[in-house]
Amino acid sequence: MDALIIPVTMEVPCDSRGQRMWWAFLASSMVTFFGGLFIILLWRTLKYLWTVCCHCGGKTKEAQKINNGSSQADGTLKPVDEKEEAVAAEVGWMTSVKDWAGVMISAQTLTGRVLVVLVFALSIGALVIYFIDSSNPIESCQNFYKDFTLQIDMAFNVFFLLYFGLRFIAANDKLWFWLEVNSVVDFFTVPPVFVSVYLNRSWLGLRFLRALRLIQFSEILQFLNILKTSNSIKLVNLLSIFISTWLTAAGFIHLVENSGDPWENFQNNQALTYWECVYLLMVTMSTVGYGDVYAKTTLGRLFMVFFILGGLAMFASYVPEIIELIGNRKKYGGSYSAVSGRKHIVVCGHITLESVSNFLKDFLHKDRDDVNVEIVFLHNISPNLELEALFKRHFTQVEFYQGSVLNPHDLARVKIESADACLILANKYCADPDAEDASNIMRVISIKNYHPKIRIITQMLQYHNKAHLLNIPSWNWKEGDDAICLAELKLGFIAQSCLAQGLSTMLANLFSMRSFIKIEEDTWQKYYLEGVSNEMYTEYLSSAFVGLSFPTVCELCFVKLKLLMIAIEYKSANRESRILINPGNHLKIQEGTLGFFIASDAKEVKRAFFYCKACHDDITDPKRIKKCGCKRLEDEQPSTLSPKKKQRNGGMRNSPSSSPKLMRHDPLLIPGNEQIDNMDSNVKKYDSTGMFHWCAPKAIEKVILTRSEAAMTVLSGHVVVCIFGDVSSALIGLRNLVMPLRASNFHYHELKHIVFVGSIEYLKREWETLHNFPKVSILPGTPLSRADLRAVNINLCDMCVILSANQNNIDDTSLQDKECILASLNIKSMQFDDSIGVLQANSQGFTPPGMDRSSPDNSPVHGMLRQPSITTGVNIPIITELAKPGKLPLVSVNQEKNSGTHILMITELVNDTNVQFLDQDDDDDPDTELYLTQPFACGTAFAVSVLDSLMSATYFNDNILTLIRTLVTGGATPELEALIAEENALRGGYSTPQTLANRDRCRVAQLALLDGPFADLGDGGCYGDLFCKALKTYNMLCFGIYRLRDAHLSTPSQCTKRYVITNPPYEFELVPTDLIFCLMQFDHNAGQSRASLSHSSHSSQSSSKKSSSVHSIPSTANRTNRPKSRESRDKQNATRMNRMGQAEKKWFTDEPDNAYPRNIQIKPMSTHMANQINQYKSTSSLIPPIREVEDEC
């Protein structure tokens, strides 16, 4: 092949002979590189020699200074000091220049970032010019003034030269700077450009080295804050190294193949384009080697030999890793795009198939009307296939993003700053509840730190961890931040079931969204499911109700609008809002009052807002009550239906501490305050808020009972708490169970004694939070020991609660509830003989001392406020299950009535499916949802999973959570929580009119229809008539029925199980054995009753047990001989009140009786003897307070 001849034109006469001058270009780079390297090494050598010489001279001068006197030393030091100052000044100047250069090239300042990005951009521009020039011959004559690309390249390289100078000045080690990659690139690309201008010719040469600048691509993207994750940085690094190496090697092959070997006089060259060389390098690295393009020159082949070793290794390692990083890119790693006019919420925390499905089922329920809210889930673990399928089924309203709320970048991705709220779900089944709460608190801190104004609703497992939320500065109850404490509410629900069994089921169904399931057959499920479809809503009341009393409006809503109103939001004169539950007839409805309703869907509640007396007074069909045209309603006033977040603006956020005011009553609003003024204000009987009974702290040794002491101590009408736990178990917070049972709206004598049966090691850990509550005892033992259970008279208790602190320590979910299930079955299989103590509770409900209920003359007084069967203060006034001839089956005495199956129990479960093991005689399918099972419907089982619905209920209406907490906690307030956070215990307070006024609040009770003023309605009467009569006469608000399971059957049944019917309709037929759930007023007069009457009234099944097994025949006679007409009952009631007058004055006192001995041993006697003794004495009047001699409060 002929030698390569340089093309020559008349316009560019660079060399008429066409000789190549590539060596001149290469020499300029080599001279620059090696010349600079030589100068640096020479400078370092001279500097080293100078340092050595100065070091030796310094030693000589030091020796001379020691030998000379001090005066000479002073004279010799002066010139030395001057030299040191000069050196210091010189060093300071050099350092300033060096620092300035370092700032200019660093990415820490804006100027440095701009300069770094500009250098990279110009390097890529120079590489692009190389790609363009690669289509020309390797060496050609160029006119600088006419070649545009050469001019641009010259400008770029002048800039690179200046930048090289800055880098050189800023470098600490000049030698290493001279040898680094970017410097080598500058040596072999910048000088040849100046040679090109001088020689009027261009040599493609080593300009391909500019491709090595691509290695810095990831750094540039990080400077621009584009790359933020480690995976993205790693991916860009791998790609940039691979591509830069690939392009650089292709440039070298292009150079040598188009030039040829120098020792061959460049005759073995071949014409290859640059992109053909790129192709050749790729097939070489991948070991494919098609052979269509190959290297002919010796230099090219030699380079390929070495390149294939490194290229193959790089290809084999880099390419799979790049593919893996691309393939493992987060499928859910994008960003949320907000839709105009549509809100969105962020849900994070414990995101699993179970938690998400439960949340979506309640949040997106059709009864919420139109939910125009998009749900954005954020979790750091990608969803599994089942969860992914769930998201796809709700793709129109649900999106999932992978990330963590602890990362501000991920919070920005989900647009947390524009979100309507952030909901944090907790893992209810974790082994360490404190660690789970700490994680959720950290999530709250991270979210609030990113956007302090965001509304947060979080689940908390432990009550004591709620105090940590108060430490977050931006946590604000006024802005709607809420903490749903599962332990507090779970134990609160269970505590209310101790006072009115079935209430836990009813309340759980009220805040859960469930569709109506219609059943045609006349079964207990039919009536239960009709009540299950009811939920709790809020709505502003129409102006037609303004000025009316609460009972009047409540009756009108129930009769006319078919709505049940249980509470209102009341604004006092200073515009502070309170939520008042059944406030009574002394309160008048104001304009813009918010009402709390129980209804089946949101549309029904609108009737309370649209009602107009002029237009709707004669309408009988409530569905026709719609917005009328006679007057324009205030459209600007937002409708606060439960599905709309607008309700959250209604009256709960006037002050950060508004919640305590929601549950307190203004002393001016309370009737009968003159009774409070006479009370002793120097005695600490209540805590500082007046919400709970209080006593001085007691040592745990004072409340511990041995088995023999417990057996000799008469226990009746008490609450037995069977607790499983040990020294290593997580605390469940028993204070939340005891507090509702010690609410101050009970009088002292009405408090049920609480006996804990369990490990003393565990109870010692809980005792610090319990030592301020009266009437608490501990029996060390195990709930699986029948001897311990008999010692505490479990057959005479009002309620047995079974709890476990070991449930979450087991991996197998089906075994998590094994202890509770075994304890429940153990109690049910117990048998009790027919002999009883004289202190067994009266089977016929509450009877005042000296009164015989069997006598017609002593039947309960009808129409009197001070009716023992209603306003005695106990939550279950009269609970009897007697048989009426002709309508109810007779209950005979048999061994089954003395078995443990009739002991009232409520069992806590972790796993919903384990409910099938509690009742062996039910026909529940294992796959049945919890709320459809018989134990849950009867109120004998409770699972924490039912509280999941509170998250969505609180989001749509935060007043619902306040109302629920008010009902189940007995009056816990944020003020009290702050106090407990400081001292971890209740603080006693003196009785002042303000604190005593807090006692005047409603509580839930169960009203029996078998006897008393409502007995006439129990014989087939209508529920609506009972509702109106109770409301008008006693200010009692009825809201449900607790009915025997087989009450609808015409055949006799021995079953004493009951189920809950929520908000039955007006025409619903009543049966005599029904127990009515009602909200009863605080009875000031009941405080005068004897303390010993506290245990006189028992729960429904307990009374049924004792009634049927002991007093079946007399009870039947009493039931048969009961007067039928209202007139005869009125006469008998008047006679009874005359007989009771003086006796009540002697008996009634608000202080506990201290005259009883500590323990009384009772010899068992027969049922007949007990009946004779109980005929004229209240059995509970003989019950001595346990350890009340030394622990009286």
Number of C-alpha atoms within 10 A of each C-alpha: 10 9 14 20 12 20 17 16 12 7 10 17 15 20 17 12 10 15 13 15 16 17 11 15 23 19 14 19 23 15 13 14 18 13 12 14 16 13 12 15 14 12 12 14 12 12 12 12 12 12 12 12 11 12 11 11 12 12 11 11 12 10 11 14 16 10 11 11 10 11 8 12 14 11 10 15 11 10 11 11 11 11 11 11 12 12 12 12 12 11 11 12 12 13 14 11 14 19 14 14 20 20 18 22 21 17 20 12 12 12 13 17 19 16 17 19 18 14 18 17 15 18 22 17 16 24 20 15 16 23 18 12 17 21 12 13 19 19 19 21 22 22 19 19 10 11 10 11 15 20 16 14 20 20 15 18 22 16 16 18 16 11 18 17 13 19 20 19 19 22 17 12 10 16 17 10 16 19 12 10 13 16 17 15 19 19 23 24 25 21 21 26 26 16 18 21 17 10 18 18 23 25 26 23 24 20 24 26 25 25 25 23 20 22 19 16 20 22 19 20 15 14 16 14 9 13 17 12 10 8 15 16 17 16 18 19 19 20 18 20 20 19 16 20 19 20 22 19 22 22 26 21 26 27 25 25 25 23 24 23 18 13 9 13 14 19 17 21 23 17 12 18 19 23 16 16 23 19 13 21 24 19 14 20 21 15 13 9 14 10 10 6 14 19 21 16 23 18 17 19 16 11 16 21 11 10 16 17 12 13 23 16 13 17 17 13 12 18 14 11 15 18 12 12 16 13 10 10 12 15 11 17 14 14 15 16 9 14 9 6 8 11 16 24 23 23 24 22 22 18 22 17 18 11 16 18 15 15 19 18 15 21 24 20 17 15 22 21 15 12 18 14 17 20 23 22 22 25 21 16 14 18 19 11 10 11 17 13 13 17 21 14 11 13 13 10 17 18 18 25 23 20 24 18 25 18 13 16 15 21 21 15 17 27 18 23 15 15 18 18 21 24 22 22 23 23 19 21 20 16 17 16 21 17 12 21 22 14 15 24 21 15 20 25 21 18 23 18 16 19 16 18 17 23 24 27 23 24 26 27 29 20 22 17 17 21 16 13 19 16 10 15 11 18 22 21 21 18 19 23 22 23 20 23 19 21 23 25 21 23 27 28 28 30 27 24 23 29 25 29 33 29 27 29 27 29 17 22 23 23 26 24 26 21 16 15 13 11 13 7 8 10 14 22 21 15 19 24 22 20 24 27 21 26 26 26 30 30 26 25 26 22 20 17 25 15 13 16 17 24 24 18 21 26 22 18 21 19 19 19 24 21 24 25 29 21 19 24 25 23 19 11 7 6 10 17 23 22 27 24 24 25 27 25 17 12 17 18 23 19 15 20 20 25 25 28 25 23 23 24 24 25 13 19 30 23 24 27 24 19 24 22 13 11 15 19 11 9 13 12 11 17 12 11 22 16 17 14 9 9 10 8 15 12 7 6 9 14 19 25 25 30 25 21 18 14 24 20 17 22 22 26 18 16 15 15 16 20 24 20 20 25 27 23 21 14 16 9 14 17 13 13 16 10 10 16 13 9 14 12 15 10 13 19 23 27 23 20 26 27 28 26 26 24 21 17 18 17 13 17 10 12 18 19 21 15 18 11 17 23 21 16 23 25 27 24 27 24 27 28 22 26 26 24 22 18 13 10 18 21 21 22 21 22 22 25 26 21 24 28 28 25 23 28 28 29 25 26 25 25 25 25 24 22 25 24 26 24 20 21 13 20 24 15 15 16 17 16 20 23 20 22 23 26 22 20 21 24 24 19 20 20 27 20 13 14 14 22 23 17 20 29 20 24 28 27 27 29 29 25 24 24 26 25 18 21 26 21 15 14 12 9 17 13 15 21 25 17 19 25 21 15 23 25 17 16 24 18 11 16 15 14 10 16 15 20 17 24 22 25 28 27 30 27 27 28 26 26 20 14 19 18 20 17 13 17 21 21 26 27 23 21 16 17 14 16 19 20 26 28 24 27 30 31 28 30 26 30 29 32 31 28 25 20 12 9 14 19 17 18 23 17 16 12 12 15 25 21 19 21 24 21 25 28 27 27 25 24 24 22 18 24 17 19 27 21 18 21 18 9 8 12 10 18 11 14 10 13 13 23 20 15 23 24 25 23 28 25 26 27 26 26 19 18 19 18 18 23 21 24 25 22 24 23 29 23 27 24 27 21 19 20 17 18 21 25 22 29 25 27 25 24 23 18 15 19 19 15 17 16 17 10 11 13 19 25 19 21 18 18 23 17 17 15 21 22 22 22 24 26 27 24 24 23 28 30 30 29 26 26 23 21 24 22 22 19 19 21 18 12 18 17 25 20 16 22 22 23 20 19 24 16 11 20 21 27 31 28 21 22 27 28 27 22 21 18 23 12 13 11 10 14 14 13 12 19 22 26 26 31 27 29 26 20 18 16 11 15 15 21 23 26 25 23 31 26 29 25 25 28 23 20 22 19 17 22 20 18 25 24 26 24 26 28 26 28 30 33 29 31 24 26 27 27 28 24 28 26 22 26 23 22 18 15 23 19 15 19 17 14 12 17 17 12 9 13 11 13 24 18 14 21 24 19 16 18 20 11 15 16 10 10 13 16 12 11 16 17 19 17 17 18 16 16 10 15 12 16 16 15 11 14 10 14 13 14 16 13 14 21 18 11 13 22 18 15 17 25 28 25 18 15 25 23 26 24 22 18 16 11 17 17 19
